[in-house]
Amino acid sequence: MTLTERAVLIPLDLAPAVPPPGSRIHTFEGASMGTTWTVSVAAGRIDDPRPALQAELDAIVAQMSHWEPDSLLSRYNRAPAGTWVDLPAQFFDVIDYALWAHMASGGAYDPAAGALVDLWGFGAARRYDHTGFYAPVDAAIGHTLDQRAAARLSFDRDGRRLLQPGGLRLDLSSIAKGYAVDRLAQCLERRGLHHYLVEVGGELRGAGVKPDGHPWWVEIEGVPDSATPHAVVALHGLSIATSGDYRQYFEHGARRVSHTLDPRTGRPVANDVASVTVLAPTCMEADALSTVLAVLGPDDGVAFAEARALAARVLVRRAGTLDEIVTPAWKALLQ
């Protein structure tokens, strides 16, 4: 399918600046957070930014990984009741926004749902794809919800610290990757590089343009094995993230069990949402909000997005097909 046959989204505000004469695209790659990262920069001759970029990612892993037993998050999850944990800048930024999303969504998003994530096999241990795993019974789900309700998360925003009430388990996997994209972008900006495309595990942020003056065109992730046309977006001062029920799941009976959990019920979402794509100024916002909308579902999710002027696309499974719902802010970008 050619570009002209697809839906094309272009930002309403385009900055006129272009890369310096003689610029070319420099591409740098690496691995982190259980996935890969790629940075493309339009510039003339530049020093290799990979050590600085990797250091940004290593800092995020050291603070927020639920896979690394010595990360700050893992140590917080193991801390005795009554322990206050001081937060470095990166962790503070992420938990601050995550808690805003929790309040704004009425609990549909919860960074303190780590015990539920583990229970359903999507955490670091007792994985759904390991031999011997079984879906939790109602009693186990209820017990986990009761424990989380009793262990309320306390955030001292002024003191930049978190209280471990005892047994509370954080999981920032639905926001940390988007935040990592932003940190890489900020690292480039500090080095005077303002024309780039950053990608970490499928989440992206772009700024400026390529040497030929064209924007960074990115194909919007589609649902596998569907006939829905793949739209493209010019990532010019924009970030994009997609949440989908096809990324991590297992079959339980005749039902697809998605890795996207509803913290209010303690169960995987069952609202027929196949995927949600959000465009936002920062990738942290896009990452977290795509999860919020996926949990809220096609009606409440779209209402949430429209109330906040979010550019979002929701694909809903209907009788063997996919229906597309887009917000007015998304339509405004269509060219």
TASULUR-V340906 format. One record per pair of residues at least 24 apart in sequence whose C-alpha atoms are under 7 Angstrom apart, sorted by the first residue. I is the first residue (numbers start at 1). J is the second residue. Records with the same first field share a line. If there is no record, write none. Layout:
I=J / J
This chain:
6=229 / 230 / 231 / 232
7=231 / 232 / 334
8=231 / 232 / 233 / 334 / 335
9=232 / 233 / 234 / 333 / 334 / 335
10=233 / 234 / 333 / 334 / 335
11=234 / 236 / 333
12=333
18=208 / 209 / 213
19=43 / 195 / 211
20=44
23=211
24=211
32=57
33=61
35=201
36=200 / 201
37=199 / 200 / 201
38=198 / 199 / 200
39=197 / 198 / 199
40=196 / 197 / 198
41=195 / 196 / 197
42=195 / 196 / 210 / 211
53=184 / 187
56=183 / 184
57=180
63=91
64=91 / 172
66=124 / 171
67=124
73=170
76=164
77=167 / 168 / 169 / 170
79=164
80=164 / 166
81=164 / 165 / 166
82=163 / 164 / 165 / 166
83=163 / 164
84=161 / 162 / 163 / 164
85=161 / 162 / 163
86=160 / 161 / 162
87=160 / 161
92=160
105=292
107=263 / 264
108=262 / 263 / 264 / 292 / 295 / 296
109=263 / 292
110=263
111=170 / 171 / 172
112=168 / 169 / 170 / 171
113=169 / 170 / 171 / 263
114=169 / 170 / 171
115=144 / 169
116=144 / 266
122=259
141=266
145=266
174=287 / 288 / 291
175=284 / 287 / 288
178=203 / 283 / 284 / 287
179=283 / 284
181=205 / 283
182=282 / 283 / 284
203=240 / 241
204=239 / 240 / 241 / 283
205=235 / 238 / 239 / 240 / 283
206=235 / 236 / 237 / 238 / 239
207=235 / 236 / 237
208=236
223=275
237=281
238=279 / 280 / 281 / 282
239=279 / 280 / 281 / 282 / 283 / 286
240=278 / 279 / 280 / 283 / 286
241=277 / 278 / 279 / 283 / 286 / 287 / 290
242=275 / 276 / 277 / 278 / 290
243=275 / 276 / 277 / 290 / 291 / 294
244=274 / 275 / 276
245=274 / 275
262=295
269=295
271=297
272=316 / 317
273=297 / 298 / 315 / 316 / 317
274=315 / 316 / 317
275=314 / 315
276=313 / 314 / 315
277=312 / 313 / 314
278=311 / 312 / 313
279=311 / 312
302=327
